Amino acid sequence: MNKTVIIIPSRLDAQRFPNKPLELINNKEMISHVYEAAVKSKAGKVIVATPDQKIIDVISKFGGNVIKTYENHETGTDRIFEVFSGTLKGEPEIIINLQGDMPNIDPKDISNLVLYMKEKKCDMATLASNFKDNSELENPNIVKVETKENLSQGTFIKALDFFRINKKSIGNLYHHVGIYAFTKQALVKYVNLQRSKLEIERKLEQLRALENDISIHVGFVNSSPLSVDTRQDLIDVQNLMSKNEKN
């Protein structure tokens, strides 16, 4: 078995934007765009993990790998762990949690994340980019990450904090990109921890890791894949990807 697996947790019953995985972008479902980007990365086997038959049907129609999971998982990472420990029998050494709402993520960024994890310098790793403007800093739908040092191309730096509401007067702040890489050991440890106080307050899973001394390193990327959390986000990414397709 390939030592790396990319698992995309996806469900229709999202509070902020129900049914968004099936929204069309360039006449193709959003979840299909994410799946194709993961495959293009050539970083490992790609699997969609979902409790919903409609998503299963979409992935299955083009021969993609999809696993039906239990409905009642509290987090996407729990859904990933079900596939990791069950279908994959706990064998992969690196597990990528790729959010299913980033249809324009760059496959090269996924590949570079996996390459860094193979250096075995941290328990978890993720990505971040610069903010395009001040409005992104104030947007609660955009997750911010604070790092120990400045990020630059090709570097990974220790993460200090993640939040949605902008904290004033702090440095080394970046636009977080919703992808997480785990070592096998870190994933097993993570899912056996209780949900943390900050995780619940801020609705950010990665805070459970930080509050339990699981190290997270952040790598810089030039691209800023749009995370679709609202109807306006969908319109923005539809316009962007339509423009790119024409070019």
Beta strands, then each sheet from edge to edge (+ up, - down):
strand 1: 4-9
strand 2: 24-25
strand 3: 28-29
strand 4: 45-50
strand 5: 66-68
strand 6: 94-98
strand 7: 124-129
strand 8: 144-147
strand 9: 156-163
strand 10: 173-183
strand 11: 216-220
sheet 1: 5+ 4+ 1+ 6+ 10- 7+ 11+ 9- 8+
sheet 2: 2+ 3-
end
